[in-house]
Amino acid sequence: MRHVALGLVVLLLYGCGAETATTAASGAAIKKQEIIQGQKRQDETRQRVERSMSQTQERAEKDSER
């Protein structure tokens, strides 16, 4: 009987470890997606800034020609 109880305790503890590992893996996947989305936003923002700077430069050049 003790062996059966010990086996159940071991299984329960193993189950908790598996759940923890699954939770950690899910958390890591979510963080990876957040990083990817952040990089995309950063790239989009950089492109907008570069376009804005280019337009400002073009306007300045046109104004200086007048």
N, C-alpha and C positions, 0 to 999 in steps of 0.2 A: 504494500500500500504506500509506503514511504517513497518508493521508486516512482510510482505513478504520480504522486503529488510533486515530487522533485521534477519530474518530466514536464508536468503542466507549468510549473514555475519557470522552467527554462524556456518553454515555448512562449509563454507570456512575455518574458524579458526579450526574447528574440524578436517577437512581434513588435515590441516598442522600438527596438533598434531599427527594424526595417521601416517602421513608420517615420522615424526620425530621419533616416537616410532619404526616404522618398520626399519628405518635406524639404530637406536641404536641397535636393536636386531640383524640386519645383521652384524654390526660391532662387536658385542660381539661374534657372531658365528665364525667370521673370526679370532678374537683374540684367541678363544678357540682352533681352528685348529692350529694356529701358536704355541701355548703353547704345544699342543700334539706333533707336529712335532719336536719342540725343545727338548722335553723330549726324544723322540726316538733317535735323533741325539746324545744327551748327553749319553744315554745308549750305543749306538753303539761305541762312542768314548771311553767310559770307558772300554768296552770289548776289544777294540783294544789295549788300554794302558796296560790292565792286561795281555793280550796275549804276548805283547812285553816284559813286565817285566818278565814274566815267561820264555820266551825264553832266555832272557839275563841271568837270574839266572841259567838256565840249562847249557848255554855255560860256564858261570863262574865256575860252579861245574865240568864240563868236563875238563876245562883248569887246574883247581887245582889238578885234579887227575893225570895229566901227570907229 
